[in-house]
Amino acid sequence: MPQPRTHRDTAANRSGGPPAAGSPPRAHAIRAAALELFTRRGYQATTMADIGAAVGVRGPSLYKHVSSKQALLAQIMIGTMDALLAAHRTAVAGTEDPAERLRRATEAHVRYHARHRLEAFVGNREIRSLEEPHSTAVLDRRDAYEKAFRELVEAGVAAGRFHVASARLASYAILDLGMGVAVWYREDRELTEDQIVYQYGDFALLLVGSG
């Protein structure tokens, strides 16, 4: 799988995401360094010493901010899923129209993956590196996210607006749209983020046979 460029490749990359509310600057820097190293080297090949060196923190001082490399991976992956679920809830609020709800949900999904490419890459590649209880926490959130899209498709089918043989397969296909964007999207290409997001909303509606 091609790797998305890290911030060393482009100053415009926003994949690290904003710090959590109230997050100390040092903790955010450690998370950002871990995210970049997990992307470039992989989780197994990255050490806590590597992460500390990237932010200028040595030995025991690093453990004042984070308990382990596993805790960092879990923080990144659980945070990613929580952000996606929150964005989905916001996107579908305010309308009951099945097509509009699916469009908005797809646009939010694609926009997140365009803006947070490193999180998407690490989330897909390193799920096998998570230990319990973190693995279950992430997988439960993934199931809830897929179910949210599936229920949108099912509602459209029930209303006679969508025409698909399998709502589950349709939801998987729509989710793949966003994950693919995380691999190839770059800010300096000919299409803007808004253009891509809107076009992918169209693709999702075509996929479910909206009419």
C-alpha positions in Angstrom: 0.0 0.0 0.0 1.4 3.4 -0.9 2.3 5.6 2.1 0.9 9.1 2.5 3.5 11.8 2.7 4.4 13.0 6.2 4.9 16.6 7.2 8.5 16.3 6.1 7.2 16.0 2.5 4.8 18.9 2.5 4.1 21.8 4.9 0.5 21.8 3.8 -0.2 18.4 5.3 -2.9 18.5 8.0 -3.0 14.8 8.7 -1.8 15.1 12.3 -5.0 16.8 13.3 -5.5 19.4 15.9 -4.6 18.8 19.6 -7.4 17.6 21.8 -9.0 20.3 23.9 -6.8 20.9 26.9 -4.0 18.7 25.6 -0.6 19.9 26.7 1.6 20.9 23.8 4.3 18.3 24.7 1.7 15.5 24.7 0.4 16.7 21.3 4.0 16.8 19.9 4.6 13.2 21.2 1.4 12.0 19.5 2.3 13.7 16.3 5.8 12.2 16.3 4.5 8.7 17.0 1.9 9.1 14.2 4.6 10.0 11.7 7.0 7.3 12.8 4.3 4.6 12.8 3.5 5.7 9.2 7.0 5.7 7.9 8.6 2.8 9.9 5.6 0.8 11.1 4.6 0.3 14.7 6.9 -2.7 15.4 10.0 -0.9 14.0 9.4 2.2 16.0 10.8 2.5 19.6 9.9 4.8 22.4 13.5 6.1 22.1 12.8 7.0 18.4 9.7 8.9 19.5 11.5 10.7 22.3 14.3 11.7 20.0 11.8 13.2 17.5 10.5 15.6 20.2 13.8 16.1 22.1 12.7 14.1 25.2 14.9 11.4 26.7 14.4 8.3 28.8 12.2 8.6 31.9 11.0 12.1 30.9 9.0 10.7 28.0 7.1 8.4 30.4 5.9 11.4 32.3 3.7 12.2 29.3 2.8 8.7 27.9 2.8 5.3 29.6 3.9 3.2 26.5 4.1 2.9 22.8 0.9 0.8 22.9 -0.9 3.5 24.7 0.1 6.0 21.9 -1.1 3.6 19.2 -4.4 3.1 21.0 -4.8 6.9 21.6 -4.4 7.5 17.8 -6.7 4.8 16.7 -9.5 5.2 19.2 -9.3 9.0 18.7 -9.7 8.5 15.0 -12.8 6.4 15.3 -14.3 8.8 17.9 -13.7 11.7 15.5 -15.3 9.8 12.6 -18.4 8.9 14.7 -18.8 12.4 15.9 -18.5 13.8 12.4 -21.1 11.4 11.2 -23.6 12.4 13.9 -23.1 16.0 13.0 -23.4 15.4 9.3 -26.8 13.6 9.4 -28.4 15.9 11.9 -31.0 18.4 10.7 -32.5 16.4 7.8 -34.6 13.2 7.4 -34.2 12.9 3.6 -32.4 9.6 3.0 -30.4 10.8 0.0 -29.3 14.0 1.8 -28.3 12.2 4.9 -26.2 9.7 2.9 -24.6 12.5 0.9 -23.7 14.4 4.1 -22.4 11.4 5.8 -20.2 10.4 2.8 -18.9 13.9 2.5 -17.9 14.0 6.2 -16.2 10.6 5.8 -14.3 11.6 2.7 -13.3 15.0 4.1 -11.9 13.4 7.3 -9.8 11.0 5.3 -8.5 13.8 3.1 -7.4 15.8 6.1 -6.2 13.0 8.3 -4.3 10.7 6.0 -1.7 9.5 8.5 -4.4 8.4 11.0 -6.2 6.6 8.2 -3.0 4.8 7.1 -2.0 3.8 10.6 -5.5 2.8 11.5 -5.7 0.4 8.6 -2.2 -1.1 8.8 -1.7 -1.4 12.5 -5.0 -2.9 13.7 -3.1 -6.1 14.2 -0.6 -4.4 16.5 -3.3 -3.4 19.0 -3.5 -5.4 22.3 -6.5 -5.9 24.5 -8.5 -4.1 25.6 -7.6 -1.6 22.9 -8.3 -3.9 20.0 -11.8 -4.5 21.1 -12.3 -0.8 21.7 -11.3 0.0 18.2 -13.2 -2.9 16.5 -16.4 -2.0 18.4 -16.2 1.6 17.1 -15.5 0.4 13.6 -18.6 -1.9 13.8 -20.7 1.1 15.0 -19.4 3.3 12.2 -20.2 0.7 9.5 -23.6 0.1 11.1 -24.4 3.9 11.0 -23.8 3.9 7.2 -25.7 0.6 6.7 -28.7 2.0 8.5 -28.7 5.1 6.3 -28.8 2.8 3.2 -31.5 0.6 4.8 -33.6 3.7 5.5 -33.3 4.8 1.9 -34.3 1.3 0.6 -37.3 1.2 3.0 -38.4 4.6 1.6 -38.1 3.4 -2.0 -35.3 5.9 -2.6 -32.3 3.4 -2.9 -32.1 0.2 -4.8 -29.4 -2.2 -3.7 -29.3 -5.9 -3.1 -27.2 -5.6 0.1 -27.1 -2.6 2.4 -24.1 -4.0 4.1 -22.1 -4.3 0.9 -23.2 -0.8 -0.1 -21.9 0.5 3.2 -18.6 -1.2 2.8 -18.2 0.2 -0.7 -18.9 3.8 0.6 -16.5 3.4 3.4 -13.8 2.3 0.9 -14.3 5.5 -1.0 -13.0 7.6 1.9 -10.2 5.2 2.8 -8.9 5.3 -0.8 -8.8 9.1 -0.7 -6.4 9.0 2.2 -3.9 7.1 0.0 -3.8 9.4 -3.0 -5.2 12.8 -2.1 -2.8 15.8 -2.0 -3.6 19.5 -1.5 -1.5 20.5 -4.5 -3.4 18.5 -7.1 -5.9 19.9 -9.6 -9.1 19.2 -7.7 -9.8 21.0 -4.4 -10.9 19.2 -1.3 -14.5 20.5 -1.7 -14.7 19.3 -5.3 -13.6 15.8 -4.3 -15.9 15.7 -1.3 -18.9 16.7 -3.4 -18.1 14.3 -6.3 -17.7 11.4 -3.8 -21.1 12.3 -2.4 -22.5 11.8 -6.0 -20.6 8.5 -6.2 -22.3 7.2 -3.0 -25.7 8.1 -4.3 -25.0 6.4 -7.6 -23.8 3.3 -5.8 -27.0 2.9 -3.9 -29.2 3.6 -7.0 -30.6 6.7 -5.6 -33.7 7.9 -7.5 
